[in-house]
Amino acid sequence: MIPVRDTVQGATFAIKVHPHAKKDGVAGQVGDTLKLAVTSPPVEGKANAACIRLLAEVLGVPRSSITIVAGGSGRLKLVRVVGMSAVDLQSRLQGYLY
């Protein structure tokens, strides 16, 4: 299971993004990060927007609840989900991790 931390603002966890993928989806776990595959290119924030859209769908939360708090221009990012505890977040991600 990937480490998820509770903060005052919400639960945070790390993701690794694979842009230009064939389809959008959760591609499993790489070390301590959740790997996301997105079809969008990594230009002008398109891949970041695709990550937020995908995570909102997977977690069942509005897109406005998800923020990329670090790593906006790299493949490794830190994501915050407002209004969700670390335990809830891990339980929703459990089916996507192996």
Residue pairs with C-beta under 8 A, 6 or more apart in sequence:
1 90
1 93
1 94
1 97
2 13
2 14
2 29
2 32
2 33
2 34
2 90
2 93
2 97
3 13
3 14
3 32
4 11
4 12
4 13
4 86
4 89
4 90
5 11
5 12
5 13
5 86
6 85
6 86
7 80
9 80
9 82
10 65
10 80
10 81
10 82
10 83
10 84
11 80
11 81
11 84
11 85
11 86
11 88
11 89
12 69
12 78
12 79
12 80
12 81
13 33
13 34
13 78
13 79
13 81
13 89
14 32
14 33
14 34
14 76
14 77
14 78
14 79
15 33
15 34
15 35
15 36
15 51
15 55
15 76
15 77
15 78
15 79
16 30
16 33
16 34
16 35
16 36
16 75
16 76
16 77
17 35
17 36
17 38
17 42
17 47
17 51
17 75
17 76
17 77
18 27
18 35
18 36
18 37
18 38
18 75
19 38
19 40
19 41
19 42
19 47
20 39
20 40
20 41
20 42
21 27
21 37
21 38
21 39
22 37
22 39
23 37
23 39
24 36
24 37
24 38
24 39
24 50
24 53
24 54
25 36
25 37
25 54
26 34
26 35
26 36
26 37
26 54
26 58
26 93
26 96
27 35
27 36
27 37
28 35
28 96
28 97
28 98
29 35
29 97
29 98
33 76
34 93
34 96
34 97
36 51
36 54
36 55
38 47
38 50
38 51
38 54
39 50
40 46
40 47
40 49
40 50
41 47
45 72
48 68
48 72
48 77
51 68
51 77
51 79
52 63
52 66
52 67
52 68
53 63
55 66
55 79
55 81
56 62
56 63
56 65
56 66
58 92
58 93
58 96
59 66
59 81
59 84
59 89
59 92
59 93
60 92
61 81
61 83
61 84
65 81
65 82
65 83
65 84
66 79
66 80
66 81
66 82
67 79
67 80
67 82
68 77
68 78
68 79
69 78
69 79
69 80
70 77
70 78
71 77
71 78
81 89
